[in-house]
């Protein structure tokens, strides 16, 4: 192989590595976003559990905690195209809606199991 062909082959290989690295970084960024958002959802679910426990002291904390989960779900929806993750996000969103309705209807201790189960699933899916 002559020097010209070698340079062309090296340039093509370098271009392929650059494209692979850029694509890999995009996937890595997406995975990191997923992990960070899953952690934030976990924190928000913990805040919700605490707000439910303290509902007698400050019932507005429940709404704040639910809003926090909604915000994190929006962030997660913006950063993923994973079908399993989308399903878990939908389940968590449904659970949030159910808790919101239960609290609005006067239930001071709504069932958080669907929320905690979906949040756990999101954590599993987002774990690298």
C-alpha positions as protocol buffer text, in pm:
chain_id: "A"
residue {
  index: 1
  type: UNK
  ca { x: 0 y: 0 z: 0 }
}
residue {
  index: 2
  type: UNK
  ca { x: 143 y: 333 z: -104 }
}
residue {
  index: 3
  type: UNK
  ca { x: 175 y: 636 z: 125 }
}
residue {
  index: 4
  type: UNK
  ca { x: -122 y: 808 z: -37 }
}
residue {
  index: 5
  type: UNK
  ca { x: -351 y: 508 z: 17 }
}
residue {
  index: 6
  type: UNK
  ca { x: -225 y: 470 z: 372 }
}
residue {
  index: 7
  type: UNK
  ca { x: -306 y: 836 z: 449 }
}
residue {
  index: 8
  type: UNK
  ca { x: -651 y: 796 z: 295 }
}
residue {
  index: 9
  type: UNK
  ca { x: -713 y: 481 z: 497 }
}
residue {
  index: 10
  type: UNK
  ca { x: -591 y: 651 z: 815 }
}
residue {
  index: 11
  type: UNK
  ca { x: -809 y: 954 z: 748 }
}
residue {
  index: 12
  type: UNK
  ca { x: -1112 y: 730 z: 689 }
}
residue {
  index: 13
  type: UNK
  ca { x: -1039 y: 535 z: 1008 }
}
residue {
  index: 14
  type: UNK
  ca { x: -999 y: 858 z: 1206 }
}
residue {
  index: 15
  type: UNK
  ca { x: -1328 y: 987 z: 1067 }
}
residue {
  index: 16
  type: UNK
  ca { x: -1503 y: 663 z: 1165 }
}
residue {
  index: 17
  type: UNK
  ca { x: -1358 y: 681 z: 1516 }
}
residue {
  index: 18
  type: UNK
  ca { x: -1471 y: 1041 z: 1548 }
}
residue {
  index: 19
  type: UNK
  ca { x: -1825 y: 955 z: 1437 }
}
residue {
  index: 20
  type: UNK
  ca { x: -1831 y: 656 z: 1674 }
}
residue {
  index: 21
  type: UNK
  ca { x: -1703 y: 866 z: 1962 }
}
residue {
  index: 22
  type: UNK
  ca { x: -1959 y: 1139 z: 1899 }
}
residue {
  index: 23
  type: UNK
  ca { x: -2241 y: 887 z: 1874 }
}
residue {
  index: 24
  type: UNK
  ca { x: -2113 y: 711 z: 2185 }
}
residue {
  index: 25
  type: UNK
  ca { x: -2101 y: 1038 z: 2376 }
}
residue {
  index: 26
  type: UNK
  ca { x: -2461 y: 1110 z: 2277 }
}
residue {
  index: 27
  type: UNK
  ca { x: -2566 y: 771 z: 2409 }
}
residue {
  index: 28
  type: UNK
  ca { x: -2357 y: 823 z: 2721 }
}
residue {
  index: 29
  type: UNK
  ca { x: -2510 y: 1167 z: 2776 }
}
residue {
  index: 30
  type: UNK
  ca { x: -2857 y: 1017 z: 2737 }
}
residue {
  index: 31
  type: UNK
  ca { x: -2780 y: 739 z: 2985 }
}
residue {
  index: 32
  type: UNK
  ca { x: -2636 y: 990 z: 3232 }
}
residue {
  index: 33
  type: UNK
  ca { x: -2948 y: 1207 z: 3197 }
}
residue {
  index: 34
  type: UNK
  ca { x: -3160 y: 900 z: 3264 }
}
residue {
  index: 35
  type: UNK
  ca { x: -2963 y: 810 z: 3577 }
}
residue {
  index: 36
  type: UNK
  ca { x: -2974 y: 1167 z: 3710 }
}
residue {
  index: 37
  type: UNK
  ca { x: -3346 y: 1197 z: 3644 }
}
residue {
  index: 38
  type: UNK
  ca { x: -3415 y: 856 z: 3801 }
}
residue {
  index: 39
  type: UNK
  ca { x: -3231 y: 974 z: 4113 }
}
residue {
  index: 40
  type: UNK
  ca { x: -3433 y: 1295 z: 4114 }
}
residue {
  index: 41
  type: UNK
  ca { x: -3756 y: 1094 z: 4079 }
}
residue {
  index: 42
  type: UNK
  ca { x: -3648 y: 875 z: 4368 }
}
residue {
  index: 43
  type: UNK
  ca { x: -3586 y: 1187 z: 4577 }
}
residue {
  index: 44
  type: UNK
  ca { x: -3924 y: 1330 z: 4475 }
}
residue {
  index: 45
  type: UNK
  ca { x: -4099 y: 1006 z: 4569 }
}
residue {
  index: 46
  type: UNK
  ca { x: -3925 y: 1020 z: 4906 }
}
residue {
  index: 47
  type: UNK
  ca { x: -4046 y: 1379 z: 4944 }
}
residue {
  index: 48
  type: UNK
  ca { x: -4399 y: 1264 z: 4860 }
}
residue {
  index: 49
  type: UNK
  ca { x: -4384 y: 989 z: 5121 }
}
residue {
  index: 50
  type: UNK
  ca { x: -4268 y: 1242 z: 5379 }
}
residue {
  index: 51
  type: UNK
  ca { x: -4537 y: 1490 z: 5272 }
}
residue {
  index: 52
  type: UNK
  ca { x: -4805 y: 1222 z: 5312 }
}
residue {
  index: 53
  type: UNK
  ca { x: -4672 y: 1148 z: 5661 }
}
residue {
  index: 54
  type: UNK
  ca { x: -4682 y: 1519 z: 5747 }
}
residue {
  index: 55
  type: UNK
  ca { x: -5015 y: 1591 z: 5573 }
}
residue {
  index: 56
  type: UNK
  ca { x: -5174 y: 1710 z: 5895 }
}
residue {
  index: 57
  type: UNK
  ca { x: -4905 y: 1976 z: 5938 }
}
residue {
  index: 58
  type: UNK
  ca { x: -4889 y: 2104 z: 5579 }
}
residue {
  index: 59
  type: UNK
  ca { x: -5118 y: 1951 z: 5315 }
}
residue {
  index: 60
  type: UNK
  ca { x: -4966 y: 2174 z: 5044 }
}
residue {
  index: 61
  type: UNK
  ca { x: -4642 y: 1976 z: 5063 }
}
residue {
  index: 62
  type: UNK
  ca { x: -4819 y: 1684 z: 4896 }
}
residue {
  index: 63
  type: UNK
  ca { x: -4903 y: 1896 z: 4593 }
}
residue {
  index: 64
  type: UNK
  ca { x: -4548 y: 2032 z: 4582 }
}
residue {
  index: 65
  type: UNK
  ca { x: -4408 y: 1678 z: 4593 }
}
residue {
  index: 66
  type: UNK
  ca { x: -4645 y: 1562 z: 4316 }
}
residue {
  index: 67
  type: UNK
  ca { x: -4545 y: 1863 z: 4105 }
}
residue {
  index: 68
  type: UNK
  ca { x: -4179 y: 1771 z: 4159 }
}
residue {
  index: 69
  type: UNK
  ca { x: -4242 y: 1421 z: 4027 }
}
residue {
  index: 70
  type: UNK
  ca { x: -4430 y: 1565 z: 3727 }
}
residue {
  index: 71
  type: UNK
  ca { x: -4134 y: 1790 z: 3646 }
}
residue {
  index: 72
  type: UNK
  ca { x: -3888 y: 1502 z: 3663 }
}
residue {
  index: 73
  type: UNK
  ca { x: -4114 y: 1288 z: 3442 }
}
residue {
  index: 74
  type: UNK
  ca { x: -4120 y: 1566 z: 3184 }
}
residue {
  index: 75
  type: UNK
  ca { x: -3740 y: 1578 z: 3192 }
}
residue {
  index: 76
  type: UNK
  ca { x: -3717 y: 1203 z: 3153 }
}
residue {
  index: 77
  type: UNK
  ca { x: -3963 y: 1195 z: 2864 }
}
residue {
  index: 78
  type: UNK
  ca { x: -3747 y: 1454 z: 2687 }
}
residue {
  index: 79
  type: UNK
  ca { x: -3434 y: 1242 z: 2716 }
}
residue {
  index: 80
  type: UNK
  ca { x: -3548 y: 891 z: 2626 }
}
residue {
  index: 81
  type: UNK
  ca { x: -3684 y: 684 z: 2343 }
}
residue {
  index: 82
  type: UNK
  ca { x: -3668 y: 356 z: 2537 }
}
residue {
  index: 83
  type: UNK
  ca { x: -4004 y: 174 z: 2520 }
}
residue {
  index: 84
  type: UNK
  ca { x: -3967 y: 9 z: 2864 }
}
residue {
  index: 85
  type: UNK
  ca { x: -3876 y: 340 z: 3020 }
}
residue {
  index: 86
  type: UNK
  ca { x: -4167 y: 515 z: 2852 }
}
residue {
  index: 87
  type: UNK
  ca { x: -4402 y: 250 z: 2992 }
}
residue {
  index: 88
  type: UNK
  ca { x: -4263 y: 296 z: 3345 }
}
residue {
  index: 89
  type: UNK
  ca { x: -4291 y: 674 z: 3310 }
}
residue {
  index: 90
  type: UNK
  ca { x: -4655 y: 637 z: 3203 }
}
residue {
  index: 91
  type: UNK
  ca { x: -4723 y: 412 z: 3504 }
}
residue {
  index: 92
  type: UNK
  ca { x: -4562 y: 662 z: 3738 }
}
residue {
  index: 93
  type: UNK
  ca { x: -4759 y: 946 z: 3583 }
}
residue {
  index: 94
  type: UNK
  ca { x: -5082 y: 749 z: 3629 }
}
residue {
  index: 95
  type: UNK
  ca { x: -4989 y: 684 z: 3992 }
}
residue {
  index: 96
  type: UNK
  ca { x: -4925 y: 1054 z: 4049 }
}
residue {
  index: 97
  type: UNK
  ca { x: -5265 y: 1138 z: 3897 }
}
residue {
  index: 98
  type: UNK
  ca { x: -5434 y: 880 z: 4121 }
}
residue {
  index: 99
  type: UNK
  ca { x: -5267 y: 1017 z: 4435 }
}
residue {
  index: 100
  type: UNK
  ca { x: -5353 y: 1373 z: 4334 }
}
residue {
  index: 101
  type: UNK
  ca { x: -5720 y: 1274 z: 4289 }
}
residue {
  index: 102
  type: UNK
  ca { x: -5727 y: 1079 z: 4616 }
}
residue {
  index: 103
  type: UNK
  ca { x: -5582 y: 1374 z: 4810 }
}
residue {
  index: 104
  type: UNK
  ca { x: -5825 y: 1612 z: 4643 }
}
residue {
  index: 105
  type: UNK
  ca { x: -6107 y: 1379 z: 4750 }
}
residue {
  index: 106
  type: UNK
  ca { x: -5989 y: 1395 z: 5111 }
}
residue {
  index: 107
  type: UNK
  ca { x: -5778 y: 1078 z: 5139 }
}
residue {
  index: 108
  type: UNK
  ca { x: -5498 y: 1161 z: 5384 }
}
residue {
  index: 109
  type: UNK
  ca { x: -5312 y: 836 z: 5323 }
}
residue {
  index: 110
  type: UNK
  ca { x: -5339 y: 744 z: 4954 }
}
residue {
  index: 111
  type: UNK
  ca { x: -5182 y: 426 z: 4822 }
}
residue {
  index: 112
  type: UNK
  ca { x: -4831 y: 508 z: 4700 }
}
residue {
  index: 113
  type: UNK
  ca { x: -4750 y: 154 z: 4586 }
}
residue {
  index: 114
  type: UNK
  ca { x: -4801 y: 225 z: 4212 }
}
residue {
  index: 115
  type: UNK
  ca { x: -4573 y: 528 z: 4242 }
}
residue {
  index: 116
  type: UNK
  ca { x: -4298 y: 351 z: 4433 }
}
residue {
  index: 117
  type: UNK
  ca { x: -4317 y: 46 z: 4204 }
}
residue {
  index: 118
  type: UNK
  ca { x: -4291 y: 257 z: 3888 }
}
residue {
  index: 119
  type: UNK
  ca { x: -4008 y: 467 z: 4037 }
}
residue {
  index: 120
  type: UNK
  ca { x: -3821 y: 147 z: 4124 }
}
residue {
  index: 121
  type: UNK
  ca { x: -3868 y: 23 z: 3767 }
}
residue {
  index: 122
  type: UNK
  ca { x: -3735 y: 351 z: 3627 }
}
residue {
  index: 123
  type: UNK
  ca { x: -3433 y: 317 z: 3855 }
}
residue {
  index: 124
  type: UNK
  ca { x: -3368 y: -36 z: 3725 }
}
residue {
  index: 125
  type: UNK
  ca { x: -3402 y: 70 z: 3362 }
}
residue {
  index: 126
  type: UNK
  ca { x: -3174 y: 371 z: 3406 }
}
residue {
  index: 127
  type: UNK
  ca { x: -2902 y: 186 z: 3594 }
}
residue {
  index: 128
  type: UNK
  ca { x: -2605 y: 150 z: 3358 }
}
